[in-house]
């Protein structure tokens, strides 16, 4: 999403609302805990309930990374479910020195481009 598109979305929605998807697997509703991907189902419900109200979603990657490969898949599926109509933020902050932080940024940029190509 370009800056101009984001500004227009803010104007159209008359909102700056950003919805955080910091989904803690231990805190999702009980009825979702037994599902193959309860976190994704929970995220979809949040996205469906807020899609028309917000301009962006912020995914805190730590909650997904902590689940290993399955968590990365859930994160990718969540990003795809959000689609291109919202600004997406990877909350992937790392408390490290500059060159290492640059590598994290490159990794997420690459991940973003891979997802967009699918």
TAMO-V821367 format. One record per residue. RES is the residue in one letter. PHI is phi in radians with two decimals (NA if undefined). Layout:
res=[RES,RES]
phi=[PHI,PHI]
//
This chain:
res=[X,X,X,X,X,X,X,X,X,X,X,X,X,X,X,X,X,X,X,X,X,X,X,X,X,X,X,X,X,X,X,X,X,X,X,X,X,X,X,X,X,X,X,X,X,X,X,X,X,X,X,X,X,X,X,X,X,X,X,X,X,X,X,X,X,X,X,X,X,X,X,X,X,X,X,X,X,X,X,X,X,X,X,X,X,X,X,X,X,X,X,X,X,X,X,X,X,X,X,X,X,X,X,X,X,X,X,X,X,X,X,X,X,X,X,X,X,X]
phi=[NA,-1.40,-1.04,-1.06,-1.13,-1.12,-1.05,-1.13,-1.09,-1.06,-1.14,-1.10,-1.52,0.91,-2.70,-1.97,-1.05,-2.08,-1.72,-1.46,-1.96,-1.74,-1.36,-1.55,-1.01,-1.39,-2.00,-1.27,-0.99,-0.94,-1.18,-1.68,-1.13,-1.56,-1.36,-0.97,-2.45,-1.09,-1.12,-1.09,-1.06,-1.10,-1.03,-1.04,-1.12,-1.14,-1.10,-1.06,-1.34,-2.09,-0.88,-1.48,-1.82,-1.91,-1.92,-2.67,-2.22,-2.05,-1.75,-1.44,-1.12,-1.02,-1.17,-1.59,-1.02,-1.12,-1.67,1.23,-1.02,-1.08,-1.16,-1.08,-1.13,-1.06,-1.09,-1.09,-1.11,-1.14,-1.05,-1.12,-1.17,-1.05,1.40,-1.72,-1.52,-2.38,-1.32,-2.00,-2.08,-1.62,-1.43,-2.14,-1.07,-2.31,-1.49,-2.41,-1.29,-0.88,-1.18,-1.24,-1.05,-1.07,-1.19,-1.06,-1.08,-1.11,-1.08,-1.29,-1.13,-1.11,-1.03,-1.04,-1.19,-1.11,-1.15,-1.15,-1.35,-1.38]
//
